[in-house]
Amino acid sequence: PQMVLDGAHRDWWESISMECAAARNCIGMASDVATAIASIAFGPLSDKIGRKPCLMLCLYVGACGNLLKLFCGAAPYGGTFWGFTIANFVNGLFGASTVVATAYACDIYPHDKKKKEEEMGAIMGMQIMGINLGGICAILFESSGLFMPLWLGAGISVVGGLAITFYFVEADKDLHQEVDAHEAEKTKKEAFKQIWNTV
């Protein structure tokens, strides 16, 4: 709906109490504000309960959020502009999968800066690709309905959630801590050795 001009599609809301451009911005801002809140909250939460539960929560609730947007906002189902905007905000509150995935990359490669940066770059690339593929899907599904891509989004979220559920492995932080402790002890011994040799 954010990419369609008022009246340009049969599924667009018949009456909105604001200008079309303002309405589109309102929809986008609802999601952006909610995602910002989620990003702040899910970082510490994933530190406490793990990356996997947080990713599963984001993806499964995201699937439900797409359906919520469909039935609360899609005009063919009796939805309204404000229903869609509110549903978009609620869905955005669980849109922190990128933040959690980035934290996971740091967990896996705590000592390999190059590899960590490569993984983080890949995560950001996938996020941008997902955003643009959403627009492409909206164009491809245009004849089927303005809100039809939400079904596809829900399905992709479920598939992603299942992949996380069955194949995701949490990073062994205890192992990293042991390695860190070993490296610290090794560094300390080398420092004492150098001091002893200079004396």
Secondary structure, DSSP 8 states (H G I E B T S, - for coil): -TTS-TTSSTTS-S--SS-HHHHHHHHHHHHHHHHHHHHHHHHHHHHHH-HHHHHHHHHHHHHHHHHHHHHHH-GGGT--HHHHHHHHHHHHTT--HHHHHHHHHHHH-SS-HHHHHHHHHHHHHHHHHHHHHHHHHHHHTTTT-TTTHHHHHHHHHHHHHHHHHHH-----HHHHHHHHHHHHHHHHHHHHHHHHHH-
